[in-house]
Amino acid sequence: MSPIIRLAQIQDRRAVEAIVEAAYTPYIRRIGQKPGPMSDDYDALIREGRAHVLVDEGMIQGILVLIPEEGSMLLDNIAVSPAAQGRGHGRTLLQFAEKTARAAHHASIRLYTNEAMTENIALYSRIGFIETHRAEEKGLRRVYMTKRLDP
């Protein structure tokens, strides 16, 4: 059975937080502090309908947080359980994010990542994201990227 992506439900919060913890903990040493997604309020994001989960083999294996903005969709967070990485779940979540942004009539999708997460920057660049600027926010050095979406 293929993975499904659905809106997260409040009972999914612990699984969402566990994936975020497992996916981002390895970056703490590199960044020198917890990455931003580790401090997000997933209860609120779920209640606001901004969090999605990828379910495969009956288990939540990935999460995606999308926030509509004026003219663009913010891909605020994407994470896959380390145990489920390498199965294409990240690519599936990215495709879903783009499809959702197009369906909402956004001309672009944007994101930011920590500048120390060089593998993420390289991945996003390979799939069409363009770096727009860098800035420090909440003590984190971020790289902002945008991808134009075809209608």
Summary of the structure (lengths in Angstrom):
residues: 151
radius of gyration: 14.6
end to end distance: 29.8
largest distance: 42.4
contacts: 439
relative contact order: 0.16
helix: 39%
strand: 36%
